[in-house]
Structure formats: structure tokens, C-alpha cells
Amino acid sequence: MNTRRTFLAALAAVTIAAGFSPAQAQETYELKVSTYLPPKHMINREITRWAEELNEKSNGRLILKLFPSSQMGPVNRQFDLARTGVADMAYVLQGATPGRFPMTELAQHPSLIPNGRVGSQALMDIKDLLEPEYQGVKILYFMATPPVPLLMAKKEVTSLDQMNGLRIRHPGSVYASLISALGATPVGVAPAEVADALSKGTIDGTLMSYEGAQSFQLGPELKSATTINGGVVTFAMVMNPDSYNKLPADLQKLIDDTTGLDGAKRVGTASDKADEIGLEYMKEHNVKLIELSQADAAAYDKITEELISKKVAALEEKGLPGKEALKRLREAVAARSKEQ
């Protein structure tokens, strides 16, 4: 009995020293995670994998319950689901709420980010500049996709002048500006409705990653893909601060240790790999891949640089550090591009 008392006393001392009581050590915490993406999307697979990791490392005390496919709310409400505590965590598509995240929108511009791994880490490198846009939530990590191509239903775009008069779906205001600058008409369509819009001819094409096209099963509706750098789509995994603060210190640390810069690199790399699989999906559906001519590519670069300059100027007019953000983003991209 004395040995047992000594053991229990030692256990109590360890748990108290670690910042939580013996009762907390046994308590289970379930967190609701909301996304608008279909169940098989790479992000939901990553969240499921992360949930398993957290469950294992916490000995079953920390459980993530995933609600995909807008079960808790539409794409444009994901941020507020987390901010208000309806969800404990949410996956936010900044492009779904134009103008709400103007500094983050800068990173979405064509030509700035080469791939998901680099872009996701670069966004974390300038987190201090972006954080004021995310009042009311805790940022777990940012993510960027690889640059999106132009996916077409019935036509081929082999030169920029063929964009005139086309109706192109966009994933946010930055991409809408690009579409307009190319002479086409930007159309807002929710991701889950793109396949139907392509089929009915409501839109001629869409800016969307190959992985996104696979997740939303666009293959049967597509004829061609013009491999422009249409900019990257950015996301953020955010958490309600009260949900975080209610966790014992050891579970907070577990979340911190599996998100942040390491989490951004992990999901960014996974996005690149998923896009490679999406490209194979395109080929399986006989989607023709098209490269612009050297002259058109140069003209395209000029257009995108003008759009970036306009965005920086607009940020500065609002009193936001657009010039600093662009400078630091480009430096971060250059530095992260050198890493393996």
C-alpha cells in the first residue's frame, strides 16, 4: 500500500507540475472542424491524418470531428464559424470573401508563388503582416496551392487574344481582375457548382487547380488546360481562441507542435503532390495541355506585373504596408525556393 501511495503521489505531482490536474489528464476533448471541401479532397485527407496523429499522441484525449462539404456552413462563412465558436476550427478560403483579407490577397497574384510548398511557408514567413486581418481567431497555418491553370470546357486557349468574350469562373477577386485584364468576363460560381456550370455552358472555363478539378470531378466536362500561372489559391486553418484556451497546456502544445511553419510546409507539399495526381487525372480524361507561345507568355507577365503594382498601390492607399509585404513575400519565396 505504501508503494501504491507513493506512486499515486508522484503521478499527481507530475501532472500538477505539467499544468493540468489528474482529472484533466483523463478528460477527453472533442473539437469540431469545418471545411467546405468534398470528403476526398486532399485537405480533408490531411485533416483526417492529423486527427489520427493528435489522437495517438494524446492517448485518445484529443479528438477532431470533421464536417466536410459545407455541413456547418457555406464556403464564405467558414471564417466566421470559427470566429464565433460554432466550429472549433475551420478551413478558410480567403477568395470566398473578397476584400476581407486584402493583404493575404496580394500573395494570390500570378507569378509571385511557384508552388504550394514554397508559397505556404512564405505566407507563414510574413504572418506578422497578415495577422491583423484575422481578428477573433488563432491562425494555425496558411496554405497556398500550386499556380492554377485555365481549364476550358469546349474551347482551347492557345493565345491571349482568344480570351476575348469568354466567361471564366474565378475563385476570388484577384483572379477576377486577371480574367478582366485578359479580356474575358469573370463569373462567380461556388466550387461545388462548377461542373454543372461547365456542362450547361453557363461558363466557358474556370481557374482551378488540377487537384481541385479532380476533387470536384470536372474531368468529363473539360477539353483543354492552358498552363498559365494563374496565381495561387490561398487558405488558412484557423481556430477559435476560446476552444484553444479551454484545452490543457499539453494538448495546446500538441496542436502548436503539429501546425505552424511545419504544418504549412506539410500541407503545401501535400498540395503539390495532389496536383500532380490531378494532372494525371486530366490526362486520363484526355484533357489537352496547352502552353502559351513565348510572345504571349511575355505579354502575360507584363499584365500580371501591372496587376501586382495596382494591388500594392491600393493597399498603400488604405494605409496598409503593401510595399513591405511584396518585398518580404518575394524574399521569402526566393529563400524557400532554395530549400529542399
C-alpha positions in Angstrom: 0.0 0.0 0.0 2.8 2.4 0.8 4.3 1.8 -2.6 1.0 2.4 -4.3 0.5 5.7 -2.3 4.0 6.8 -3.3 3.3 6.1 -7.0 0.0 8.0 -6.9 1.6 10.9 -5.1 4.4 11.0 -7.7 1.8 10.9 -10.6 -0.2 13.7 -9.1 3.0 15.8 -8.7 4.0 15.3 -12.3 0.6 16.2 -13.7 0.2 19.3 -11.5 3.7 20.4 -12.4 2.9 20.0 -16.1 0.0 22.4 -15.7 -3.0 20.1 -15.5 -4.8 18.1 -12.9 -5.2 14.3 -12.8 -8.8 14.8 -13.8 -7.8 16.8 -16.8 -5.3 14.1 -17.8 -8.2 11.7 -18.2 -10.7 14.1 -19.8 -11.5 13.8 -23.5 -11.7 16.9 -25.7 -13.6 16.8 -29.0 -13.2 19.6 -31.5 -15.4 20.3 -34.5 -13.5 21.0 -37.7 -15.4 22.6 -40.6 -14.5 22.6 -44.3 -16.5 23.3 -47.5 -14.5 20.8 -49.5 -15.7 17.3 -50.6 -14.7 14.4 -48.4 -11.9 13.1 -50.7 -10.2 16.4 -51.1 -6.6 16.5 -50.1 -7.3 18.9 -47.3 -9.8 16.6 -45.7 -7.5 13.7 -46.1 -4.8 15.8 -44.3 -7.1 16.8 -41.5 -8.1 13.1 -41.0 -4.4 12.2 -40.9 -3.7 15.0 -38.4 -6.7 13.9 -36.3 -5.2 10.4 -36.1 -1.9 11.9 -35.1 -3.4 14.0 -32.4 -5.5 11.2 -31.1 -2.5 8.9 -30.9 -0.1 11.4 -29.3 -2.8 12.4 -26.7 -3.6 8.8 -25.8 -7.2 9.4 -27.1 -7.8 12.6 -25.1 -7.9 14.9 -28.2 -10.4 14.1 -30.9 -11.1 16.1 -34.1 -14.5 15.6 -35.7 -14.5 16.6 -39.3 -17.5 18.2 -41.0 -16.7 18.4 -44.8 -18.8 19.6 -47.7 -20.2 22.7 -46.1 -22.1 20.7 -43.5 -21.7 23.5 -40.9 -22.0 26.4 -43.4 -21.1 27.6 -46.9 -17.6 28.4 -48.1 -18.0 32.2 -47.4 -18.9 31.5 -43.7 -16.0 29.3 -42.7 -14.0 32.1 -41.1 -17.0 33.2 -39.0 -17.9 29.7 -38.0 -14.5 29.5 -36.2 -14.6 33.1 -35.0 -18.0 32.7 -33.3 -17.3 29.3 -31.9 -19.9 27.4 -34.0 -16.9 25.4 -35.2 -13.7 25.0 -33.1 -11.6 25.0 -36.3 -12.3 25.9 -39.9 -10.6 25.8 -43.3 -10.9 29.3 -44.8 -10.8 30.2 -48.5 -9.9 33.9 -48.5 -11.1 34.3 -52.0 -14.7 33.5 -51.0 -15.0 36.8 -49.1 -13.4 39.4 -51.4 -11.9 42.4 -49.7 -11.9 40.9 -46.2 -8.3 39.8 -46.4 -6.7 42.4 -48.7 -3.1 41.7 -47.5 -3.4 38.0 -48.0 -4.9 38.6 -51.4 -1.6 40.1 -52.5 0.0 36.6 -52.4 -2.6 35.2 -54.7 -1.4 37.2 -57.7 0.0 35.4 -60.7 3.8 34.9 -61.0 4.6 35.5 -57.3 4.5 31.9 -56.0 5.9 28.9 -57.8 4.3 26.0 -55.9 2.4 25.0 -52.7 5.4 24.1 -50.6 7.2 27.4 -51.1 4.0 29.5 -51.0 2.7 28.0 -47.8 5.9 28.6 -46.0 6.4 32.1 -47.4 2.9 33.1 -46.1 4.0 31.9 -42.7 7.2 34.0 -43.0 5.1 37.2 -43.4 2.4 36.0 -40.8 3.1 39.1 -38.7 1.9 41.4 -41.6 -1.2 39.2 -42.3 -2.3 38.5 -38.7 -4.3 41.8 -38.2 -6.8 40.5 -40.9 -7.6 37.5 -38.7 -9.0 39.2 -35.6 -11.0 36.8 -33.4 -9.2 33.6 -34.5 -5.9 31.8 -33.9 -4.1 31.1 -37.1 -2.8 27.5 -37.1 -1.2 27.8 -40.6 -1.5 29.2 -44.0 -1.5 27.2 -47.2 -1.1 28.0 -50.9 -1.9 25.7 -53.9 0.3 25.4 -56.9 -0.4 28.0 -59.5 -3.8 27.4 -61.1 -4.2 26.8 -64.9 -7.1 27.8 -67.1 -9.4 24.9 -67.6 -11.8 25.0 -70.6 -14.9 23.1 -71.4 -15.4 23.2 -75.2 -12.7 25.5 -76.4 -8.9 25.8 -76.5 -7.0 28.9 -75.5 -3.7 28.9 -77.3 -3.1 32.7 -77.4 -4.2 35.6 -75.2 -6.5 37.1 -77.8 -8.7 34.1 -77.6 -9.7 35.1 -74.1 -11.9 37.9 -75.5 -15.6 37.3 -74.8 -15.1 34.1 -72.7 -17.0 33.6 -69.4 -14.5 32.3 -66.9 -15.2 31.2 -63.3 -12.9 32.6 -60.7 -12.0 31.7 -57.1 -11.8 35.3 -55.8 -11.4 39.0 -56.7 -7.7 38.8 -57.6 -8.4 36.2 -60.3 -11.4 38.2 -61.4 -9.1 41.1 -62.1 -6.8 38.8 -64.1 -9.7 37.5 -66.2 -10.9 41.0 -66.9 -7.4 42.2 -67.8 -7.2 39.3 -70.3 -10.4 40.4 -72.0 -12.8 37.8 -70.6 -15.7 38.1 -68.2 -15.2 36.9 -64.6 -18.1 34.8 -63.2 -18.6 33.8 -59.6 -19.5 30.2 -59.2 -19.2 28.1 -56.0 -16.7 25.3 -56.3 -19.3 22.6 -56.0 -21.4 24.1 -58.8 -18.6 24.4 -61.4 -19.1 21.1 -63.1 -22.8 21.9 -63.7 -22.0 25.4 -64.9 -19.4 24.0 -67.4 -21.9 21.3 -68.6 -24.7 23.8 -69.1 -22.4 26.3 -70.8 -23.0 29.0 -68.2 -19.3 29.4 -68.1 -16.7 28.6 -70.8 -13.9 27.7 -68.3 -12.5 28.1 -64.8 -9.3 28.9 -63.0 -8.9 25.9 -60.7 -6.0 23.6 -59.7 -5.8 20.2 -61.2 -6.3 18.7 -57.8 -9.5 20.8 -57.3 -10.7 19.7 -60.7 -10.3 16.1 -59.7 -12.0 16.6 -56.3 -15.0 18.2 -57.9 -15.0 15.7 -60.8 -14.6 18.2 -63.7 -12.8 15.8 -66.0 -15.8 14.7 -68.1 -16.6 18.4 -68.7 -13.2 19.6 -69.8 -11.5 19.7 -73.2 -8.2 21.7 -72.6 -6.0 23.2 -69.9 -3.8 26.2 -70.7 -0.9 26.0 -68.2 -0.6 29.7 -67.3 0.5 30.7 -63.8 -3.0 32.0 -62.9 -2.0 32.7 -59.3 -2.3 30.5 -56.3 -5.3 29.9 -54.2 -4.7 30.7 -50.5 -6.3 29.2 -47.4 -5.9 29.3 -43.7 -6.6 26.8 -41.0 -7.9 28.8 -38.1 -9.1 28.0 -34.6 -11.5 29.6 -32.1 -9.3 31.1 -29.3 -11.7 30.0 -26.6 -11.6 26.5 -27.9 -7.9 26.6 -27.7 -7.7 28.2 -24.3 -10.0 25.6 -22.8 -7.6 22.8 -23.6 -5.0 21.7 -21.1 -1.5 23.0 -21.7 -0.2 19.7 -23.0 -2.9 19.5 -25.7 -2.4 23.1 -26.6 1.3 22.3 -27.1 0.4 19.3 -29.2 -1.6 21.5 -31.6 1.1 24.1 -31.7 3.8 21.4 -32.4 1.8 20.0 -35.4 0.8 23.2 -37.0 2.7 26.5 -37.6 5.5 26.5 -40.1 5.9 22.8 -40.1 2.2 22.4 -40.7 2.3 24.9 -43.6 5.2 23.0 -45.2 3.4 19.7 -44.8 0.1 20.8 -46.4 1.8 22.8 -49.1 3.9 19.8 -50.1 0.8 17.6 -50.0 -0.9 20.1 -52.2 1.9 19.9 -54.8 1.7 16.1 -54.8 -2.1 16.1 -55.0 -1.9 18.5 -58.0 0.5 16.0 -59.7 -2.1 13.3 -59.2 -4.7 15.8 -60.5 -2.7 16.3 -63.7 -2.7 12.6 -64.3 -6.5 12.7 -63.8 -6.6 15.4 -66.6 -4.6 13.1 -68.9 -6.9 10.2 -68.1 -9.8 12.3 -69.3 -7.9 13.3 -72.5 -7.7 17.0 -71.5 -5.3 18.7 -73.9 -2.5 20.6 -72.2 -1.5 23.9 -73.9 1.5 26.1 -73.4 1.4 29.8 -74.5 3.9 31.0 -77.1 7.0 32.9 -75.9 5.5 36.2 -77.1 2.2 35.5 -75.3 3.9 34.4 -72.2 5.9 37.7 -72.1 2.7 39.7 -72.7 1.0 37.7 -69.9 3.9 38.5 -67.5 3.5 42.2 -68.2 -0.2 42.1 -67.5 0.4 40.3 -64.2 3.1 42.8 -63.1 0.7 45.6 -63.7 -2.0 43.9 -61.6 0.5 43.5 -58.7 1.5 47.1 -58.9 -2.1 48.2 -58.8 -2.8 45.9 -55.8 0.2 47.3 -53.9 -0.9 50.9 -54.6 -4.4 50.1 -53.4 -3.1 48.6 -50.2 -0.9 51.7 -49.6 -3.8 54.0 -50.1 -5.7 52.2 -47.3 -2.7 52.7 -45.0 -1.6 49.0 -45.3 2.1 48.0 -45.8 1.7 46.8 -49.4 5.2 47.6 -50.5 6.8 45.9 -47.5 4.5 42.9 -47.9 5.5 42.4 -51.5 9.2 42.9 -50.8 9.2 40.4 -47.9 7.0 37.9 -49.8 9.4 37.9 -52.7 12.3 37.5 -50.4 10.6 34.6 -48.6 9.7 32.9 -51.8 13.3 33.2 -53.0 14.7 31.8 -49.7 12.2 28.9 -49.5 12.7 28.0 -53.2 16.3 27.2 -52.4 15.3 24.7 -49.7 14.7 21.0 -50.5 
